[in-house]
């Protein structure tokens, strides 16, 4: 069986990483062949690029440089990890992918969604996710959660003003319109348990539908 590629998206503090980590544990317990990875990062070279992009000291970084570095990290991660895993038949769950660049760099940084899409097409070719889970939360609510979680590292993008994060969310809502078939919105303002239950159902549906369509 050829694998499935599921990406996970959302603004800061939506809890997507917490939820998806629990989902991966559960799927593994049930013997689903799952690979969990994240962007930017996931492999050595991309982790190095990640540390440059997210370093809070790199305040002079230009927006296009930022977009190109995300795309470069994405390319290397795709070639080294995502594609081989899909080809081996794994269900690959990836914490952030293309839509993060479109929402953060394209829309919130105002580089243009089409421009950012075009540099990303160079990076990923035609590989689009099978499905994308979008965890939706009001930015103010998201930041309340982040401030309660003292262990979370604060990165350069977290330091952007609240306005920026409202724009990120607006960018994501445009993407939900544009990619209706691919993107599934999950209301992340509810309790972790409720969001988890819904997400597990959604992920299992995606897996079973893909198996059925083979
Ligand atoms: P991370 O610590 O992984 O944050 P989160 O837990 O919210 O995913 O940091 C990733 C940061 O990089 C996050 O602020 C979103 C941002 N980002 C972009 O701006 N563009 C991108 O293409 C990607 C993949 C991430």
Boltz pocket constraint, residues with backbone or C-beta under 6 A from the ligand:
constraints:
  - pocket:
      binder: B
      contacts: [[A, 10], [A, 11], [A, 12], [A, 13], [A, 17], [A, 39], [A, 40], [A, 54], [A, 70], [A, 95], [A, 96], [A, 97], [A, 98], [A, 100], [A, 101], [A, 102], [A, 104], [A, 105], [A, 153], [A, 155], [A, 157], [A, 158]]
      max_distance: 6.0
